[in-house]
Amino acid sequence: MDQLPVIPNDLLDALEQRFPERCPEPEWSEREIWMRVGERRVIRLLRRVYEQQQENVLENTHVLR
């Protein structure tokens, strides 16, 4: 995967609040369910990239000591 810019934790927190993980409601259409799945999929991807970026920072800090 191509490298993404540094992802701030504040952005992830805001996205988590705006698009929370939740079970579908019975009145949601199939399309709405899939759209919400897509929202969460992007947030999970960004969270994984953020965690990798944090690990890289820690590893690079350790090497510099």
PDBQT receptor file of N, H, CA, C and O in Angstrom, charges set to zero:
ATOM      1  N   MET A   1       0.835  -1.178   0.000  1.00  0.00    +0.000 N 
ATOM      2  CA  MET A   1       0.000   0.000   0.000  1.00  0.00    +0.000 C 
ATOM      3  C   MET A   1       0.883   1.245   0.000  1.00  0.00    +0.000 C 
ATOM      4  O   MET A   1       1.930   1.279   0.647  1.00  0.00    +0.000 OA
ATOM      5  N   ASP A   2       0.448   2.258  -0.728  1.00  0.00    +0.000 N 
ATOM      6  H   ASP A   2      -0.402   2.230  -1.253  1.00  0.00    +0.000 HD
ATOM      7  CA  ASP A   2       1.181   3.512  -0.747  1.00  0.00    +0.000 C 
ATOM      8  C   ASP A   2       1.184   4.134   0.642  1.00  0.00    +0.000 C 
ATOM      9  O   ASP A   2       0.249   3.962   1.425  1.00  0.00    +0.000 OA
ATOM     10  N   GLN A   3       2.242   4.851   0.923  1.00  0.00    +0.000 N 
ATOM     11  H   GLN A   3       3.002   4.991   0.287  1.00  0.00    +0.000 HD
ATOM     12  CA  GLN A   3       2.368   5.508   2.217  1.00  0.00    +0.000 C 
ATOM     13  C   GLN A   3       1.348   6.629   2.352  1.00  0.00    +0.000 C 
ATOM     14  O   GLN A   3       1.155   7.413   1.424  1.00  0.00    +0.000 OA
ATOM     15  N   LEU A   4       0.705   6.704   3.492  1.00  0.00    +0.000 N 
ATOM     16  H   LEU A   4       0.861   6.067   4.246  1.00  0.00    +0.000 HD
ATOM     17  CA  LEU A   4      -0.247   7.770   3.780  1.00  0.00    +0.000 C 
ATOM     18  C   LEU A   4       0.431   8.837   4.614  1.00  0.00    +0.000 C 
ATOM     19  O   LEU A   4       1.430   8.557   5.275  1.00  0.00    +0.000 OA
ATOM     20  N   PRO A   5      -0.098  10.070   4.597  1.00  0.00    +0.000 N 
ATOM     21  CA  PRO A   5       0.456  11.095   5.478  1.00  0.00    +0.000 C 
ATOM     22  C   PRO A   5       0.247  10.703   6.941  1.00  0.00    +0.000 C 
ATOM     23  O   PRO A   5      -0.544   9.810   7.243  1.00  0.00    +0.000 OA
ATOM     24  N   VAL A   6       0.947  11.365   7.827  1.00  0.00    +0.000 N 
ATOM     25  H   VAL A   6       1.589  12.090   7.581  1.00  0.00    +0.000 HD
ATOM     26  CA  VAL A   6       0.808  11.086   9.257  1.00  0.00    +0.000 C 
ATOM     27  C   VAL A   6      -0.646  11.320   9.657  1.00  0.00    +0.000 C 
ATOM     28  O   VAL A   6      -1.244  12.345   9.331  1.00  0.00    +0.000 OA
ATOM     29  N   ILE A   7      -1.192  10.349  10.366  1.00  0.00    +0.000 N 
ATOM     30  H   ILE A   7      -0.706   9.516  10.631  1.00  0.00    +0.000 HD
ATOM     31  CA  ILE A   7      -2.588  10.415  10.782  1.00  0.00    +0.000 C 
ATOM     32  C   ILE A   7      -2.634  10.827  12.254  1.00  0.00    +0.000 C 
ATOM     33  O   ILE A   7      -2.102  10.123  13.112  1.00  0.00    +0.000 OA
ATOM     34  N   PRO A   8      -3.266  11.962  12.547  1.00  0.00    +0.000 N 
ATOM     35  CA  PRO A   8      -3.342  12.403  13.948  1.00  0.00    +0.000 C 
ATOM     36  C   PRO A   8      -4.409  11.615  14.717  1.00  0.00    +0.000 C 
ATOM     37  O   PRO A   8      -5.470  11.301  14.177  1.00  0.00    +0.000 OA
ATOM     38  N   ASN A   9      -4.122  11.309  15.948  1.00  0.00    +0.000 N 
ATOM     39  H   ASN A   9      -3.260  11.564  16.386  1.00  0.00    +0.000 HD
ATOM     40  CA  ASN A   9      -5.061  10.581  16.794  1.00  0.00    +0.000 C 
ATOM     41  C   ASN A   9      -6.353  11.369  16.980  1.00  0.00    +0.000 C 
ATOM     42  O   ASN A   9      -7.427  10.776  17.079  1.00  0.00    +0.000 OA
ATOM     43  N   ASP A  10      -6.265  12.705  17.029  1.00  0.00    +0.000 N 
ATOM     44  H   ASP A  10      -5.392  13.187  16.949  1.00  0.00    +0.000 HD
ATOM     45  CA  ASP A  10      -7.467  13.532  17.171  1.00  0.00    +0.000 C 
ATOM     46  C   ASP A  10      -8.440  13.296  16.016  1.00  0.00    +0.000 C 
ATOM     47  O   ASP A  10      -9.655  13.285  16.215  1.00  0.00    +0.000 OA
ATOM     48  N   LEU A  11      -7.908  13.109  14.823  1.00  0.00    +0.000 N 
ATOM     49  H   LEU A  11      -6.921  13.118  14.661  1.00  0.00    +0.000 HD
ATOM     50  CA  LEU A  11      -8.763  12.824  13.667  1.00  0.00    +0.000 C 
ATOM     51  C   LEU A  11      -9.476  11.489  13.852  1.00  0.00    +0.000 C 
ATOM     52  O   LEU A  11     -10.677  11.385  13.605  1.00  0.00    +0.000 OA
ATOM     53  N   LEU A  12      -8.746  10.478  14.282  1.00  0.00    +0.000 N 
ATOM     54  H   LEU A  12      -7.770  10.562  14.483  1.00  0.00    +0.000 HD
ATOM     55  CA  LEU A  12      -9.359   9.165  14.502  1.00  0.00    +0.000 C 
ATOM     56  C   LEU A  12     -10.435   9.237  15.580  1.00  0.00    +0.000 C 
ATOM     57  O   LEU A  12     -11.499   8.636  15.432  1.00  0.00    +0.000 OA
ATOM     58  N   ASP A  13     -10.170   9.962  16.658  1.00  0.00    +0.000 N 
ATOM     59  H   ASP A  13      -9.306  10.451  16.778  1.00  0.00    +0.000 HD
ATOM     60  CA  ASP A  13     -11.166  10.108  17.718  1.00  0.00    +0.000 C 
ATOM     61  C   ASP A  13     -12.426  10.781  17.192  1.00  0.00    +0.000 C 
ATOM     62  O   ASP A  13     -13.538  10.360  17.509  1.00  0.00    +0.000 OA
ATOM     63  N   ALA A  14     -12.254  11.825  16.388  1.00  0.00    +0.000 N 
ATOM     64  H   ALA A  14     -11.350  12.167  16.129  1.00  0.00    +0.000 HD
ATOM     65  CA  ALA A  14     -13.406  12.540  15.827  1.00  0.00    +0.000 C 
ATOM     66  C   ALA A  14     -14.199  11.635  14.886  1.00  0.00    +0.000 C 
ATOM     67  O   ALA A  14     -15.430  11.651  14.903  1.00  0.00    +0.000 OA
ATOM     68  N   LEU A  15     -13.506  10.852  14.071  1.00  0.00    +0.000 N 
ATOM     69  H   LEU A  15     -12.507  10.838  14.058  1.00  0.00    +0.000 HD
ATOM     70  CA  LEU A  15     -14.193   9.941  13.159  1.00  0.00    +0.000 C 
ATOM     71  C   LEU A  15     -14.931   8.846  13.924  1.00  0.00    +0.000 C 
ATOM     72  O   LEU A  15     -16.040   8.460  13.553  1.00  0.00    +0.000 OA
ATOM     73  N   GLU A  16     -14.311   8.348  14.991  1.00  0.00    +0.000 N 
ATOM     74  H   GLU A  16     -13.410   8.662  15.292  1.00  0.00    +0.000 HD
ATOM     75  CA  GLU A  16     -14.958   7.322  15.818  1.00  0.00    +0.000 C 
ATOM     76  C   GLU A  16     -16.252   7.865  16.432  1.00  0.00    +0.000 C 
ATOM     77  O   GLU A  16     -17.245   7.144  16.522  1.00  0.00    +0.000 OA
ATOM     78  N   GLN A  17     -16.243   9.122  16.850  1.00  0.00    +0.000 N 
ATOM     79  H   GLN A  17     -15.436   9.708  16.777  1.00  0.00    +0.000 HD
ATOM     80  CA  GLN A  17     -17.451   9.719  17.429  1.00  0.00    +0.000 C 
ATOM     81  C   GLN A  17     -18.507   9.967  16.365  1.00  0.00    +0.000 C 
ATOM     82  O   GLN A  17     -19.696   9.752  16.599  1.00  0.00    +0.000 OA
ATOM     83  N   ARG A  18     -18.072  10.418  15.204  1.00  0.00    +0.000 N 
ATOM     84  H   ARG A  18     -17.106  10.593  15.014  1.00  0.00    +0.000 HD
ATOM     85  CA  ARG A  18     -19.020  10.742  14.135  1.00  0.00    +0.000 C 
ATOM     86  C   ARG A  18     -19.612   9.495  13.484  1.00  0.00    +0.000 C 
ATOM     87  O   ARG A  18     -20.780   9.489  13.096  1.00  0.00    +0.000 OA
ATOM     88  N   PHE A  19     -18.803   8.434  13.363  1.00  0.00    +0.000 N 
ATOM     89  H   PHE A  19     -17.854   8.439  13.677  1.00  0.00    +0.000 HD
ATOM     90  CA  PHE A  19     -19.237   7.190  12.717  1.00  0.00    +0.000 C 
ATOM     91  C   PHE A  19     -18.988   6.013  13.655  1.00  0.00    +0.000 C 
ATOM     92  O   PHE A  19     -18.092   5.207  13.405  1.00  0.00    +0.000 OA
ATOM     93  N   PRO A  20     -19.766   5.901  14.727  1.00  0.00    +0.000 N 
ATOM     94  CA  PRO A  20     -19.504   4.839  15.713  1.00  0.00    +0.000 C 
ATOM     95  C   PRO A  20     -19.805   3.455  15.161  1.00  0.00    +0.000 C 
ATOM     96  O   PRO A  20     -20.627   3.283  14.260  1.00  0.00    +0.000 OA
ATOM     97  N   GLU A  21     -19.113   2.475  15.731  1.00  0.00    +0.000 N 
ATOM     98  H   GLU A  21     -18.446   2.615  16.462  1.00  0.00    +0.000 HD
ATOM     99  CA  GLU A  21     -19.368   1.066  15.408  1.00  0.00    +0.000 C 
ATOM    100  C   GLU A  21     -20.711   0.716  16.042  1.00  0.00    +0.000 C 
ATOM    101  O   GLU A  21     -20.906   0.910  17.242  1.00  0.00    +0.000 OA
ATOM    102  N   ARG A  22     -21.629   0.202  15.238  1.00  0.00    +0.000 N 
ATOM    103  H   ARG A  22     -21.470   0.044  14.264  1.00  0.00    +0.000 HD
ATOM    104  CA  ARG A  22     -22.924  -0.169  15.791  1.00  0.00    +0.000 C 
ATOM    105  C   ARG A  22     -23.604  -1.204  14.907  1.00  0.00    +0.000 C 
ATOM    106  O   ARG A  22     -23.266  -1.373  13.736  1.00  0.00    +0.000 OA
ATOM    107  N   CYS A  23     -24.558  -1.880  15.492  1.00  0.00    +0.000 N 
ATOM    108  H   CYS A  23     -24.833  -1.744  16.444  1.00  0.00    +0.000 HD
ATOM    109  CA  CYS A  23     -25.345  -2.870  14.749  1.00  0.00    +0.000 C 
ATOM    110  C   CYS A  23     -26.378  -2.149  13.888  1.00  0.00    +0.000 C 
ATOM    111  O   CYS A  23     -26.856  -1.077  14.258  1.00  0.00    +0.000 OA
ATOM    112  N   PRO A  24     -26.720  -2.731  12.746  1.00  0.00    +0.000 N 
ATOM    113  CA  PRO A  24     -27.730  -2.109  11.887  1.00  0.00    +0.000 C 
ATOM    114  C   PRO A  24     -29.098  -2.065  12.572  1.00  0.00    +0.000 C 
ATOM    115  O   PRO A  24     -29.458  -2.950  13.347  1.00  0.00    +0.000 OA
ATOM    116  N   GLU A  25     -29.831  -1.023  12.262  1.00  0.00    +0.000 N 
ATOM    117  H   GLU A  25     -29.538  -0.304  11.632  1.00  0.00    +0.000 HD
ATOM    118  CA  GLU A  25     -31.207  -0.897  12.740  1.00  0.00    +0.000 C 
ATOM    119  C   GLU A  25     -32.132  -1.590  11.745  1.00  0.00    +0.000 C 
ATOM    120  O   GLU A  25     -31.843  -1.596  10.548  1.00  0.00    +0.000 OA
ATOM    121  N   PRO A  26     -33.234  -2.171  12.208  1.00  0.00    +0.000 N 
ATOM    122  CA  PRO A  26     -34.144  -2.881  11.290  1.00  0.00    +0.000 C 
ATOM    123  C   PRO A  26     -34.674  -2.008  10.152  1.00  0.00    +0.000 C 
ATOM    124  O   PRO A  26     -34.946  -2.513   9.062  1.00  0.00    +0.000 OA
ATOM    125  N   GLU A  27     -34.821  -0.707  10.395  1.00  0.00    +0.000 N 
ATOM    126  H   GLU A  27     -34.599  -0.297  11.280  1.00  0.00    +0.000 HD
ATOM    127  CA  GLU A  27     -35.384   0.164   9.357  1.00  0.00    +0.000 C 
ATOM    128  C   GLU A  27     -34.363   0.617   8.310  1.00  0.00    +0.000 C 
ATOM    129  O   GLU A  27     -34.738   1.237   7.314  1.00  0.00    +0.000 OA
ATOM    130  N   TRP A  28     -33.083   0.319   8.521  1.00  0.00    +0.000 N 
ATOM    131  H   TRP A  28     -32.778  -0.185   9.329  1.00  0.00    +0.000 HD
ATOM    132  CA  TRP A  28     -32.072   0.709   7.549  1.00  0.00    +0.000 C 
ATOM    133  C   TRP A  28     -32.222  -0.109   6.272  1.00  0.00    +0.000 C 
ATOM    134  O   TRP A  28     -32.503  -1.307   6.310  1.00  0.00    +0.000 OA
ATOM    135  N   SER A  29     -32.030   0.558   5.151  1.00  0.00    +0.000 N 
ATOM    136  H   SER A  29     -31.801   1.531   5.120  1.00  0.00    +0.000 HD
ATOM    137  CA  SER A  29     -32.028  -0.152   3.872  1.00  0.00    +0.000 C 
ATOM    138  C   SER A  29     -30.704  -0.910   3.715  1.00  0.00    +0.000 C 
ATOM    139  O   SER A  29     -29.726  -0.637   4.411  1.00  0.00    +0.000 OA
ATOM    140  N   GLU A  30     -30.703  -1.859   2.790  1.00  0.00    +0.000 N 
ATOM    141  H   GLU A  30     -31.498  -2.080   2.224  1.00  0.00    +0.000 HD
ATOM    142  CA  GLU A  30     -29.474  -2.600   2.527  1.00  0.00    +0.000 C 
ATOM    143  C   GLU A  30     -28.364  -1.644   2.091  1.00  0.00    +0.000 C 
ATOM    144  O   GLU A  30     -27.209  -1.800   2.487  1.00  0.00    +0.000 OA
ATOM    145  N   ARG A  31     -28.722  -0.663   1.282  1.00  0.00    +0.000 N 
ATOM    146  H   ARG A  31     -29.660  -0.536   0.961  1.00  0.00    +0.000 HD
ATOM    147  CA  ARG A  31     -27.735   0.313   0.836  1.00  0.00    +0.000 C 
ATOM    148  C   ARG A  31     -27.137   1.084   2.009  1.00  0.00    +0.000 C 
ATOM    149  O   ARG A  31     -25.924   1.283   2.067  1.00  0.00    +0.000 OA
ATOM    150  N   GLU A  32     -27.983   1.518   2.945  1.00  0.00    +0.000 N 
ATOM    151  H   GLU A  32     -28.969   1.357   2.899  1.00  0.00    +0.000 HD
ATOM    152  CA  GLU A  32     -27.484   2.256   4.109  1.00  0.00    +0.000 C 
ATOM    153  C   GLU A  32     -26.543   1.389   4.946  1.00  0.00    +0.000 C 
ATOM    154  O   GLU A  32     -25.521   1.869   5.437  1.00  0.00    +0.000 OA
ATOM    155  N   ILE A  33     -26.888   0.133   5.103  1.00  0.00    +0.000 N 
ATOM    156  H   ILE A  33     -27.718  -0.257   4.704  1.00  0.00    +0.000 HD
ATOM    157  CA  ILE A  33     -26.018  -0.776   5.860  1.00  0.00    +0.000 C 
ATOM    158  C   ILE A  33     -24.649  -0.853   5.201  1.00  0.00    +0.000 C 
ATOM    159  O   ILE A  33     -23.629  -0.752   5.883  1.00  0.00    +0.000 OA
ATOM    160  N   TRP A  34     -24.612  -1.031   3.883  1.00  0.00    +0.000 N 
ATOM    161  H   TRP A  34     -25.440  -1.114   3.329  1.00  0.00    +0.000 HD
ATOM    162  CA  TRP A  34     -23.329  -1.145   3.179  1.00  0.00    +0.000 C 
ATOM    163  C   TRP A  34     -22.550   0.163   3.226  1.00  0.00    +0.000 C 
ATOM    164  O   TRP A  34     -21.322   0.151   3.302  1.00  0.00    +0.000 OA
ATOM    165  N   MET A  35     -23.252   1.287   3.182  1.00  0.00    +0.000 N 
ATOM    166  H   MET A  35     -24.250   1.297   3.120  1.00  0.00    +0.000 HD
ATOM    167  CA  MET A  35     -22.540   2.569   3.276  1.00  0.00    +0.000 C 
ATOM    168  C   MET A  35     -21.879   2.713   4.645  1.00  0.00    +0.000 C 
ATOM    169  O   MET A  35     -20.742   3.171   4.751  1.00  0.00    +0.000 OA
ATOM    170  N   ARG A  36     -22.602   2.318   5.686  1.00  0.00    +0.000 N 
ATOM    171  H   ARG A  36     -23.526   1.946   5.600  1.00  0.00    +0.000 HD
ATOM    172  CA  ARG A  36     -22.024   2.405   7.041  1.00  0.00    +0.000 C 
ATOM    173  C   ARG A  36     -20.869   1.421   7.225  1.00  0.00    +0.000 C 
ATOM    174  O   ARG A  36     -19.899   1.714   7.925  1.00  0.00    +0.000 OA
ATOM    175  N   VAL A  37     -20.981   0.265   6.598  1.00  0.00    +0.000 N 
ATOM    176  H   VAL A  37     -21.769   0.028   6.029  1.00  0.00    +0.000 HD
ATOM    177  CA  VAL A  37     -19.867  -0.691   6.624  1.00  0.00    +0.000 C 
ATOM    178  C   VAL A  37     -18.639  -0.046   5.988  1.00  0.00    +0.000 C 
ATOM    179  O   VAL A  37     -17.528  -0.187   6.501  1.00  0.00    +0.000 OA
ATOM    180  N   GLY A  38     -18.831   0.656   4.877  1.00  0.00    +0.000 N 
ATOM    181  H   GLY A  38     -19.733   0.770   4.460  1.00  0.00    +0.000 HD
ATOM    182  CA  GLY A  38     -17.716   1.328   4.205  1.00  0.00    +0.000 C 
ATOM    183  C   GLY A  38     -17.087   2.402   5.071  1.00  0.00    +0.000 C 
ATOM    184  O   GLY A  38     -15.865   2.551   5.094  1.00  0.00    +0.000 OA
ATOM    185  N   GLU A  39     -17.922   3.153   5.786  1.00  0.00    +0.000 N 
ATOM    186  H   GLU A  39     -18.915   3.032   5.768  1.00  0.00    +0.000 HD
ATOM    187  CA  GLU A  39     -17.391   4.179   6.687  1.00  0.00    +0.000 C 
ATOM    188  C   GLU A  39     -16.481   3.545   7.728  1.00  0.00    +0.000 C 
ATOM    189  O   GLU A  39     -15.367   4.011   7.965  1.00  0.00    +0.000 OA
ATOM    190  N   ARG A  40     -16.968   2.482   8.342  1.00  0.00    +0.000 N 
ATOM    191  H   ARG A  40     -17.873   2.103   8.149  1.00  0.00    +0.000 HD
ATOM    192  CA  ARG A  40     -16.191   1.826   9.386  1.00  0.00    +0.000 C 
ATOM    193  C   ARG A  40     -14.930   1.174   8.829  1.00  0.00    +0.000 C 
ATOM    194  O   ARG A  40     -13.898   1.129   9.498  1.00  0.00    +0.000 OA
ATOM    195  N   ARG A  41     -15.019   0.674   7.614  1.00  0.00    +0.000 N 
ATOM    196  H   ARG A  41     -15.858   0.710   7.070  1.00  0.00    +0.000 HD
ATOM    197  CA  ARG A  41     -13.850   0.042   6.998  1.00  0.00    +0.000 C 
ATOM    198  C   ARG A  41     -12.719   1.050   6.818  1.00  0.00    +0.000 C 
ATOM    199  O   ARG A  41     -11.553   0.733   7.055  1.00  0.00    +0.000 OA
ATOM    200  N   VAL A  42     -13.065   2.252   6.401  1.00  0.00    +0.000 N 
ATOM    201  H   VAL A  42     -14.012   2.509   6.209  1.00  0.00    +0.000 HD
ATOM    202  CA  VAL A  42     -12.054   3.300   6.241  1.00  0.00    +0.000 C 
ATOM    203  C   VAL A  42     -11.455   3.663   7.593  1.00  0.00    +0.000 C 
ATOM    204  O   VAL A  42     -10.242   3.836   7.707  1.00  0.00    +0.000 OA
ATOM    205  N   ILE A  43     -12.288   3.777   8.608  1.00  0.00    +0.000 N 
ATOM    206  H   ILE A  43     -13.274   3.636   8.515  1.00  0.00    +0.000 HD
ATOM    207  CA  ILE A  43     -11.782   4.127   9.941  1.00  0.00    +0.000 C 
ATOM    208  C   ILE A  43     -10.858   3.034  10.466  1.00  0.00    +0.000 C 
ATOM    209  O   ILE A  43      -9.817   3.333  11.052  1.00  0.00    +0.000 OA
ATOM    210  N   ARG A  44     -11.226   1.774  10.261  1.00  0.00    +0.000 N 
ATOM    211  H   ARG A  44     -12.072   1.531   9.785  1.00  0.00    +0.000 HD
ATOM    212  CA  ARG A  44     -10.343   0.678  10.706  1.00  0.00    +0.000 C 
ATOM    213  C   ARG A  44      -9.011   0.698   9.971  1.00  0.00    +0.000 C 
ATOM    214  O   ARG A  44      -7.965   0.445  10.568  1.00  0.00    +0.000 OA
ATOM    215  N   LEU A  45      -9.046   0.999   8.673  1.00  0.00    +0.000 N 
ATOM    216  H   LEU A  45      -9.895   1.205   8.187  1.00  0.00    +0.000 HD
ATOM    217  CA  LEU A  45      -7.805   1.115   7.902  1.00  0.00    +0.000 C 
ATOM    218  C   LEU A  45      -6.935   2.241   8.458  1.00  0.00    +0.000 C 
ATOM    219  O   LEU A  45      -5.738   2.056   8.675  1.00  0.00    +0.000 OA
ATOM    220  N   LEU A  46      -7.535   3.401   8.686  1.00  0.00    +0.000 N 
ATOM    221  H   LEU A  46      -8.508   3.551   8.510  1.00  0.00    +0.000 HD
ATOM    222  CA  LEU A  46      -6.778   4.534   9.220  1.00  0.00    +0.000 C 
ATOM    223  C   LEU A  46      -6.218   4.216  10.603  1.00  0.00    +0.000 C 
ATOM    224  O   LEU A  46      -5.101   4.624  10.924  1.00  0.00    +0.000 OA
ATOM    225  N   ARG A  47      -6.976   3.495  11.423  1.00  0.00    +0.000 N 
ATOM    226  H   ARG A  47      -7.882   3.163  11.162  1.00  0.00    +0.000 HD
ATOM    227  CA  ARG A  47      -6.493   3.116  12.759  1.00  0.00    +0.000 C 
ATOM    228  C   ARG A  47      -5.276   2.195  12.640  1.00  0.00    +0.000 C 
ATOM    229  O   ARG A  47      -4.302   2.362  13.375  1.00  0.00    +0.000 OA
ATOM    230  N   ARG A  48      -5.324   1.223  11.718  1.00  0.00    +0.000 N 
ATOM    231  H   ARG A  48      -6.114   1.088  11.121  1.00  0.00    +0.000 HD
ATOM    232  CA  ARG A  48      -4.169   0.322  11.515  1.00  0.00    +0.000 C 
ATOM    233  C   ARG A  48      -2.942   1.096  11.049  1.00  0.00    +0.000 C 
ATOM    234  O   ARG A  48      -1.835   0.855  11.530  1.00  0.00    +0.000 OA
ATOM    235  N   VAL A  49      -3.134   2.021  10.118  1.00  0.00    +0.000 N 
ATOM    236  H   VAL A  49      -4.033   2.217   9.727  1.00  0.00    +0.000 HD
ATOM    237  CA  VAL A  49      -2.018   2.827   9.625  1.00  0.00    +0.000 C 
ATOM    238  C   VAL A  49      -1.465   3.680  10.757  1.00  0.00    +0.000 C 
ATOM    239  O   VAL A  49      -0.249   3.787  10.913  1.00  0.00    +0.000 OA
ATOM    240  N   TYR A  50      -2.339   4.286  11.545  1.00  0.00    +0.000 N 
ATOM    241  H   TYR A  50      -3.327   4.199  11.418  1.00  0.00    +0.000 HD
ATOM    242  CA  TYR A  50      -1.913   5.098  12.693  1.00  0.00    +0.000 C 
ATOM    243  C   TYR A  50      -1.057   4.256  13.646  1.00  0.00    +0.000 C 
ATOM    244  O   TYR A  50       0.006   4.697  14.084  1.00  0.00    +0.000 OA
ATOM    245  N   GLU A  51      -1.520   3.048  13.963  1.00  0.00    +0.000 N 
ATOM    246  H   GLU A  51      -2.383   2.689  13.608  1.00  0.00    +0.000 HD
ATOM    247  CA  GLU A  51      -0.765   2.186  14.882  1.00  0.00    +0.000 C 
ATOM    248  C   GLU A  51       0.594   1.814  14.307  1.00  0.00    +0.000 C 
ATOM    249  O   GLU A  51       1.586   1.771  15.034  1.00  0.00    +0.000 OA
ATOM    250  N   GLN A  52       0.646   1.542  13.000  1.00  0.00    +0.000 N 
ATOM    251  H   GLN A  52      -0.160   1.576  12.409  1.00  0.00    +0.000 HD
ATOM    252  CA  GLN A  52       1.931   1.252  12.357  1.00  0.00    +0.000 C 
ATOM    253  C   GLN A  52       2.847   2.474  12.415  1.00  0.00    +0.000 C 
ATOM    254  O   GLN A  52       4.045   2.347  12.669  1.00  0.00    +0.000 OA
ATOM    255  N   GLN A  53       2.283   3.643  12.180  1.00  0.00    +0.000 N 
ATOM    256  H   GLN A  53       1.310   3.746  11.973  1.00  0.00    +0.000 HD
ATOM    257  CA  GLN A  53       3.083   4.866  12.238  1.00  0.00    +0.000 C 
ATOM    258  C   GLN A  53       3.641   5.070  13.642  1.00  0.00    +0.000 C 
ATOM    259  O   GLN A  53       4.791   5.483  13.795  1.00  0.00    +0.000 OA
ATOM    260  N   GLN A  54       2.841   4.787  14.669  1.00  0.00    +0.000 N 
ATOM    261  H   GLN A  54       1.907   4.451  14.545  1.00  0.00    +0.000 HD
ATOM    262  CA  GLN A  54       3.303   4.945  16.044  1.00  0.00    +0.000 C 
ATOM    263  C   GLN A  54       4.410   3.941  16.370  1.00  0.00    +0.000 C 
ATOM    264  O   GLN A  54       5.374   4.275  17.058  1.00  0.00    +0.000 OA
ATOM    265  N   GLU A  55       4.267   2.716  15.875  1.00  0.00    +0.000 N 
ATOM    266  H   GLU A  55       3.484   2.445  15.316  1.00  0.00    +0.000 HD
ATOM    267  CA  GLU A  55       5.320   1.713  16.083  1.00  0.00    +0.000 C 
ATOM    268  C   GLU A  55       6.617   2.154  15.416  1.00  0.00    +0.000 C 
ATOM    269  O   GLU A  55       7.695   1.999  15.990  1.00  0.00    +0.000 OA
ATOM    270  N   ASN A  56       6.518   2.696  14.219  1.00  0.00    +0.000 N 
ATOM    271  H   ASN A  56       5.642   2.821  13.753  1.00  0.00    +0.000 HD
ATOM    272  CA  ASN A  56       7.708   3.165  13.512  1.00  0.00    +0.000 C 
ATOM    273  C   ASN A  56       8.383   4.299  14.266  1.00  0.00    +0.000 C 
ATOM    274  O   ASN A  56       9.611   4.355  14.330  1.00  0.00    +0.000 OA
ATOM    275  N   VAL A  57       7.601   5.194  14.832  1.00  0.00    +0.000 N 
ATOM    276  H   VAL A  57       6.603   5.148  14.780  1.00  0.00    +0.000 HD
ATOM    277  CA  VAL A  57       8.170   6.301  15.610  1.00  0.00    +0.000 C 
ATOM    278  C   VAL A  57       8.922   5.734  16.812  1.00  0.00    +0.000 C 
ATOM    279  O   VAL A  57      10.041   6.156  17.106  1.00  0.00    +0.000 OA
ATOM    280  N   LEU A  58       8.303   4.776  17.505  1.00  0.00    +0.000 N 
ATOM    281  H   LEU A  58       7.395   4.434  17.266  1.00  0.00    +0.000 HD
ATOM    282  CA  LEU A  58       8.956   4.182  18.675  1.00  0.00    +0.000 C 
ATOM    283  C   LEU A  58      10.229   3.441  18.285  1.00  0.00    +0.000 C 
ATOM    284  O   LEU A  58      11.238   3.538  18.984  1.00  0.00    +0.000 OA
ATOM    285  N   GLU A  59      10.196   2.705  17.184  1.00  0.00    +0.000 N 
ATOM    286  H   GLU A  59       9.377   2.626  16.616  1.00  0.00    +0.000 HD
ATOM    287  CA  GLU A  59      11.387   1.982  16.736  1.00  0.00    +0.000 C 
ATOM    288  C   GLU A  59      12.495   2.946  16.351  1.00  0.00    +0.000 C 
ATOM    289  O   GLU A  59      13.659   2.717  16.680  1.00  0.00    +0.000 OA
ATOM    290  N   ASN A  60      12.147   4.017  15.661  1.00  0.00    +0.000 N 
ATOM    291  H   ASN A  60      11.201   4.202  15.394  1.00  0.00    +0.000 HD
ATOM    292  CA  ASN A  60      13.153   5.001  15.244  1.00  0.00    +0.000 C 
ATOM    293  C   ASN A  60      13.710   5.744  16.437  1.00  0.00    +0.000 C 
ATOM    294  O   ASN A  60      14.892   6.087  16.451  1.00  0.00    +0.000 OA
ATOM    295  N   THR A  61      12.899   5.998  17.424  1.00  0.00    +0.000 N 
ATOM    296  H   THR A  61      11.938   5.720  17.413  1.00  0.00    +0.000 HD
ATOM    297  CA  THR A  61      13.367   6.659  18.644  1.00  0.00    +0.000 C 
ATOM    298  C   THR A  61      14.340   5.761  19.377  1.00  0.00    +0.000 C 
ATOM    299  O   THR A  61      15.360   6.221  19.891  1.00  0.00    +0.000 OA
ATOM    300  N   HIS A  62      14.022   4.477  19.423  1.00  0.00    +0.000 N 
ATOM    301  H   HIS A  62      13.193   4.103  19.005  1.00  0.00    +0.000 HD
ATOM    302  CA  HIS A  62      14.888   3.511  20.099  1.00  0.00    +0.000 C 
ATOM    303  C   HIS A  62      16.246   3.413  19.384  1.00  0.00    +0.000 C 
ATOM    304  O   HIS A  62      17.280   3.304  20.044  1.00  0.00    +0.000 OA
ATOM    305  N   VAL A  63      16.252   3.450  18.072  1.00  0.00    +0.000 N 
ATOM    306  H   VAL A  63      15.413   3.539  17.536  1.00  0.00    +0.000 HD
ATOM    307  CA  VAL A  63      17.491   3.350  17.308  1.00  0.00    +0.000 C 
ATOM    308  C   VAL A  63      18.378   4.564  17.555  1.00  0.00    +0.000 C 
ATOM    309  O   VAL A  63      19.602   4.441  17.592  1.00  0.00    +0.000 OA
ATOM    310  N   LEU A  64      17.765   5.740  17.726  1.00  0.00    +0.000 N 
ATOM    311  H   LEU A  64      16.771   5.840  17.696  1.00  0.00    +0.000 HD
ATOM    312  CA  LEU A  64      18.540   6.967  17.908  1.00  0.00    +0.000 C 
ATOM    313  C   LEU A  64      19.230   7.054  19.264  1.00  0.00    +0.000 C 
ATOM    314  O   LEU A  64      20.173   7.827  19.431  1.00  0.00    +0.000 OA
ATOM    315  N   ARG A  65      18.776   6.282  20.214  1.00  0.00    +0.000 N 
ATOM    316  H   ARG A  65      18.010   5.654  20.078  1.00  0.00    +0.000 HD
ATOM    317  CA  ARG A  65      19.373   6.360  21.572  1.00  0.00    +0.000 C 
ATOM    318  C   ARG A  65      20.691   5.691  21.658  1.00  0.00    +0.000 C 
ATOM    319  O   ARG A  65      21.307   5.674  22.724  1.00  0.00    +0.000 OA
TER     320      ARG A  65
